[in-house]
Amino acid sequence: LLDAFEDLDKDLKKKDYNPWKPIMDRKDFDATVENTLTMMMADCAKEFEKLPIVQDVEILRNILYSGVWTKYALARKKRDEKKGESDGR
């Protein structure tokens, strides 16, 4: 879903499928995306912590607990900047 969020504008132009399309015009779209990702990542982290992983566990934790949110913040920033440009800011 994070990749779909990043690709939303590209998918709109190409008329490709994107699971966010049906709700993208809602006023609470950004909050819905963030809440959805938060819930999904919480579930992923919960299940990940049950696994008996020893090798590379810190790298994987970094991806789960930080990497995803860093990527989301960048995608959100790009969307906000494009939105500002189209609004004439």
N, C-alpha and C positions, 0 to 999 in steps of 0.2 A: 504493500500500500504506500510505503514511502516512495518507492520508485514511480508509482503511478502519480503521486502528488508532484514529483519533480517533472514528470513528462506530460502533465495535463495540457499545457499550452500547445506542445508539439502534437499531441494526440488530437486535439481539437482541429488544428490546421490540416492534419492528414486524415481526419475523420476516422481515426482508429478508436478501438474500444478503450475506455478508461473507467474504472469503477467509481470514480469521483464525479463524472459528468452529470449524473442525475441531480446532484445536490450542490453543484458548484455555484449556482446563483443565489443560494440561501445566504441571508445576512450572517448566520452563525457558521458558515462554511469552515473558516479557519479554526474555530473552536472545536467543531466536530471532528476535523482531521486530527487535531492535537489530542483530543480526548480518546479517539479511536486508537491512535498509535500508543498512547499511554496505557490503555487497557491491554492491548495486544502485547506490548513489551513487558508489562507486568506479568502476564501469563507466561511468556517465553522465559523470563528470568526465573520465575518460580519453578518451572519444569527443568530449566538448565541446572539449577542448584541441587536438584535431586540426582543428577547424573554423576557417576563415579569418575569424573574426568580429573586427571592429574597433569598430563602433558598439555602445555600451552593454555592452561586454565586462566591465567591472568590476561592473556591476549583476548581470549573469548569473552571474559568479563568486561574488558575494556570496550569491546565492540557492543555488547549488550547494554552496558550502563552509561557509556559515553559516546561511542562512535555513531550510533543511530541518531542520537540527539544533536550531535554536531552536524551531521548530514542534514537533518531536518531543519536546523537553524539556518543553514546556508540556503536550502531550498526556499524556505519561508522568506528570507531576506531578498532573494532574487525575485520572487513573486511580488513582494511588497514594492520593490523598486520598479518593476514593470508596471504595476498597478498605478504607482505614482506618476510614471511617465505618461500613461494613457489618460490619467486624470488632469494632465497639464501642470503637474507640480514641478 
